[in-house]
Amino acid sequence: MTGVICIDKCQGKTSFDVVAAVRRLTGERKAGHTGTLDPMATGVLPVMLGGATRFLDFLPDSDKRYRAVFELGRTTDTLDDTGTVLTTSKVECSKEDVLAAASKFTGEITQIPPMYSAVSVNGRRLYELARKGETVERPERKATVYSLQVVSSDEVNNRYTIDVSCSKGTYIRTLIDDIGRELGCGAVMTALRRTCAMGLDEENSVTLERLSEICSEENGVNSILIPVEKLLEVYPFVRVTAAQGKRFSNGGELDGGRLPVNIQDGLYRVIDQDGRFLGLGRGDSGQNCLKVARILTVR
């Protein structure tokens, strides 16, 4: 079994829990997700299966989209409502104030990763330190927020919903905490849903319950299996002859002078004459050749 299943993760499960469930339901031993979702978060979680897992290290940085709910007037140690309350404040903000504050956090921004995150500092995960009550200095990180829209507001209960389109590595909890700081009253995330990742969205996703049903149907998992090359479409492709395809699949590099494109440095999707994806090649402009980066093994 080789391909990708996009799971609509439910609240309360870790990403590892989801991968373990996919292994159990599909019977495929090799599986891995493309990017962690916190237990409280729901939504799009692509899981690579079988031969597709060989391409995990080659996945491009992917923009993501989220829908998040936050509440003004308090802060917690986790920056969401699963944590211990640190402060409470009177809220004297209008919807217009929230819109103005949110608008300051678009474009390239700088964030400090939250202590309750999977970032490693000096070889130790921040969440492991946080659970022990430790706090350490964290290096600032740059992120890009392409758009941030307030899609609903409840001024009576100081609750707002935002849609965020952002670069990989953006912490929505931190973004909301920063908005709360800008408003002077604090803010805490109360819900988070990822609506798009690796070019896959909610329409491509199935719940674990639905996956269980599909596995018992006639066509089984194959009916929803997404080709791994869909996650690699950012890379240019080169179409090869049958002989070149056989050589590549056997681990041989290809002469750039015999290929239909001018080979540059970087990764290429290698496609045969029938449009089948054979794997990734690494262009070497100095030697004018395409070397094997990873071969697709279909199981």
Beta strands, then each sheet from edge to edge (+ up, - down):
strand 1: 3-9
strand 2: 31-33
strand 3: 42-49
strand 4: 64-72
strand 5: 74-76
strand 6: 85-88
strand 7: 107-111
strand 8: 120-121
strand 9: 124-125
strand 10: 141-154
strand 11: 159-166
strand 12: 187-197
strand 13: 200-201
strand 14: 205-206
strand 15: 237-239
strand 16: 254-255
strand 17: 266-271
strand 18: 277-284
strand 19: 289-295
sheet 1: 2+ 3- 1+ 14+
sheet 2: 2+ 3- 12- 4+ 11- 10+ 7-
sheet 3: 2+ 3- 12- 13+
sheet 4: 5+ 6-
sheet 5: 8+ 9-
sheet 6: 15+ 17+ 18- 19+ 16-
end
